Amino acid sequence: MVSKQRAAELLDVGIDFISARIADGTIPAVKLGHRTVRIRLKDLETFMNQRPWRNPA
């Protein structure tokens, strides 16, 4: 499991993008406490492989 910050680093996007995707349900996340949110690597990989989330370079 990874934090929102680490997920943003892996996708090379901002943390606001990750937060928005969690809020809209595109990336599932688990809340582990009052402020702690984690994303399963499998869910992040699925998002990366199935979504056109980034413009090609």
Phi and psi restraints in degrees (value plus and minus 20) as a CYANA .aco file:
   2 VAL   PHI    -147.8  -107.8
   2 VAL   PSI     136.9   176.9
   3 SER   PHI     -97.2   -57.2
   3 SER   PSI     148.3   188.3
   4 LYS   PHI     -81.8   -41.8
   4 LYS   PSI     -58.7   -18.7
   5 GLN   PHI     -81.7   -41.7
   5 GLN   PSI     -65.8   -25.8
   6 ARG   PHI     -87.2   -47.2
   6 ARG   PSI     -58.8   -18.8
   7 ALA   PHI     -81.3   -41.3
   7 ALA   PSI     -62.3   -22.3
   8 ALA   PHI     -82.4   -42.4
   8 ALA   PSI     -61.1   -21.1
   9 GLU   PHI     -83.2   -43.2
   9 GLU   PSI     -64.1   -24.1
  10 LEU   PHI     -83.4   -43.4
  10 LEU   PSI     -55.3   -15.3
  11 LEU   PHI    -111.9   -71.9
  11 LEU   PSI     -26.5    13.5
  12 ASP   PHI      38.1    78.1
  12 ASP   PSI      28.0    68.0
  13 VAL   PHI    -152.6  -112.6
  13 VAL   PSI     154.0   194.0
  14 GLY   PHI    -101.9   -61.9
  14 GLY   PSI     139.1   179.1
  15 ILE   PHI     -85.1   -45.1
  15 ILE   PSI     -47.9    -7.9
  16 ASP   PHI     -83.5   -43.5
  16 ASP   PSI     -56.5   -16.5
  17 PHE   PHI     -82.5   -42.5
  17 PHE   PSI     -65.7   -25.7
  18 ILE   PHI     -83.3   -43.3
  18 ILE   PSI     -64.8   -24.8
  19 SER   PHI     -80.5   -40.5
  19 SER   PSI     -60.2   -20.2
  20 ALA   PHI     -86.5   -46.5
  20 ALA   PSI     -59.7   -19.7
  21 ARG   PHI     -88.8   -48.8
  21 ARG   PSI     -54.3   -14.3
  22 ILE   PHI     -87.2   -47.2
  22 ILE   PSI     -64.8   -24.8
  23 ALA   PHI     -82.0   -42.0
  23 ALA   PSI     -58.3   -18.3
  24 ASP   PHI    -108.2   -68.2
  24 ASP   PSI     -19.6    20.4
  25 GLY   PHI      66.1   106.1
  25 GLY   PSI     -17.7    22.3
  26 THR   PHI     -87.9   -47.9
  26 THR   PSI     -58.5   -18.5
  27 ILE   PHI    -135.0   -95.0
  27 ILE   PSI      94.2   134.2
  28 PRO   PHI     -87.2   -47.2
  28 PRO   PSI     125.1   165.1
  29 ALA   PHI    -162.6  -122.6
  29 ALA   PSI     138.3   178.3
  30 VAL   PHI    -135.8   -95.8
  30 VAL   PSI     108.3   148.3
  31 LYS   PHI    -112.0   -72.0
  31 LYS   PSI     100.3   140.3
  32 LEU   PHI    -121.7   -81.7
  32 LEU   PSI     -26.1    13.9
  33 GLY   PHI    -191.0  -151.0
  33 GLY   PSI    -183.7  -143.7
  34 HIS   PHI     -80.5   -40.5
  34 HIS   PSI     -61.8   -21.8
  35 ARG   PHI    -144.3  -104.3
  35 ARG   PSI     -26.6    13.4
  36 THR   PHI    -107.1   -67.1
  36 THR   PSI     101.1   141.1
  37 VAL   PHI    -144.5  -104.5
  37 VAL   PSI     115.6   155.6
  38 ARG   PHI    -150.3  -110.3
  38 ARG   PSI     129.6   169.6
  39 ILE   PHI    -137.0   -97.0
  39 ILE   PSI     111.0   151.0
  40 ARG   PHI     -89.8   -49.8
  40 ARG   PSI     116.2   156.2
  41 LEU   PHI     -77.6   -37.6
  41 LEU   PSI     -58.1   -18.1
  42 LYS   PHI     -81.0   -41.0
  42 LYS   PSI     -61.4   -21.4
  43 ASP   PHI     -86.9   -46.9
  43 ASP   PSI     -58.5   -18.5
  44 LEU   PHI     -87.2   -47.2
  44 LEU   PSI     -61.5   -21.5
  45 GLU   PHI     -83.8   -43.8
  45 GLU   PSI     -60.6   -20.6
  46 THR   PHI     -80.6   -40.6
  46 THR   PSI     -65.2   -25.2
  47 PHE   PHI     -80.0   -40.0
  47 PHE   PSI     -66.5   -26.5
  48 MET   PHI     -82.4   -42.4
  48 MET   PSI     -57.3   -17.3
  49 ASN   PHI    -103.9   -63.9
  49 ASN   PSI     -42.2    -2.2
  50 GLN   PHI    -129.0   -89.0
  50 GLN   PSI     -33.6     6.4
  51 ARG   PHI    -132.8   -92.8
  51 ARG   PSI     117.9   157.9
  52 PRO   PHI    -102.2   -62.2
  52 PRO   PSI      44.6    84.6
  53 TRP   PHI    -101.2   -61.2
  53 TRP   PSI     -27.8    12.2
  54 ARG   PHI    -162.9  -122.9
  54 ARG   PSI     122.6   162.6
  55 ASN   PHI     -91.7   -51.7
  55 ASN   PSI     118.4   158.4
  56 PRO   PHI     -84.9   -44.9
  56 PRO   PSI     126.5   166.5
